[in-house]
Amino acid sequence: MAVHSESGSQEKKSGNGLNELLTFNAENMQNNMKIIYYSRTFLSIIGGVVAGILGFTGLKGFVFYLLLMAVTSVGLVAKAKFSIPTYFDSWNRVLLDGFLGGLMSFVLFWTYPSLMKYDNISEV
């Protein structure tokens, strides 16, 4: 993961006593956001297939997705060494971004294994 130019607190005192705001590198920030989206999408697809194979239906499947996203968020925070302001501009980026897009991928791959069960229906 990429970092911005200064680590530590959000404001830095200069020699004359004025507070200067830290600047973020836009390319690094975009790269970090791509990592979040790719991680959530990949784990949503894998989680959807696993939930479909295990036969989770209804609320169990959605609870499985919520747990999967919680584990993903903890993994991303751990990868950032629990220093979110160093790598992202807010906690919401790590915890919520990509949640709905991942949900759509999860549901698609969650229902696919159950559709495969009915593939060999024979005529009467």
N, C-alpha and C positions, 0 to 999 in steps of 0.2 A: 504494500500500500504506500502511496505517496504522501508526503507531509507538506505542510506550508512552511514558510521561510523561518518562522520563529516558533519554538516550543515553549510551553509554560503558560503564563497567564494571558488573558485576552488583551490587556493593556500594558504598555511598557513606558516607564518614565525615562524621558530623555535628560540630557545634562542640564537643561534650563528649567526643568520641572514640569513641562507640558506632557500630557498623556498622548501617546501615539497609538493608534489602532494597528493591530497586526494585519498584514495582508495575506490573502490566500492565493496560491497558484491555481488558476482556473483549470489548466490541463490536469493537474494532479487531482483536483476535486472531481472533474469529470471521470477520470480513470477510477477513482474510488467508488463513484456512483455506478459505473458499469459493473464493477466487481460485485456490488450489492445486487443489482438486477440479475446478473448471470447466476450468482449463487442461489438466489431465491427461485429463479426459474428452473434451474437444474434440479434442485432439491424438491421442488413441487412436482416435477415430472416423475422423478424416482419415487417420491412419496405416494403419488397417485397410483402408480403401478403396484407398489407394495400394498396399499390400502385395497385396491381392487382384487389382488391375488388373495389377500387375507380375508376378503369377504366383508369388510367393514361397510355397513350400509347406514343411510340416514345420518343421525346425529353423531354416531361413532366416527364416521369418516371426517366430518368437519372438526370434531375434537382432535382427531389425529393430525389434521392440517394445522390447527392452532398450535399444538404441541411441537410440530415440525418447524413452524415459523419461529416459535420461541427459542428452540434449540439453535436455529440458524442465527437469530439475533445475538444470542449469547456467544456463539462461535465467532461472529463478526466483531463483537466487542472485545473478545479475547485476542483475536488477530490484531486488533488495534491497540493491544496492550493496555486496555481499560483506560485509554486516554483519548476519548472521543473528540475533544476540541482540537487535538493535534491533526486529526485526519479528516474530520467532517465539520460542517458549520453548525449542526444541531443534532440532538439525540433523535429527533423525529426521522432524520434521514436513515439512521441505522435500524430503528425499530419498525417503521411503517412503510417506507418506500418499497415498492414492488410487491406489496401484500396482495392487492386485488389482481394484478396481472398473474401472479403466482397461483392465486386461487382458481383462475380460469384454466390454467395449464393443469392444475391438480385435478379439477373436475373432469376435464377431457380424458386424462389418462386413468383416472379412477373408474370411469364408466367403461372404458375400452375392454378390460379383461372380462367384465360381466357380459358384454356383447359377444365375445368370442365363445362363450359357453353355448350359445344358441346357433352357432354356425353350422352344426351338423344335423339340423332338423330334417327328417325324411318325410316324404309324402305318405299319406295314409291310403 
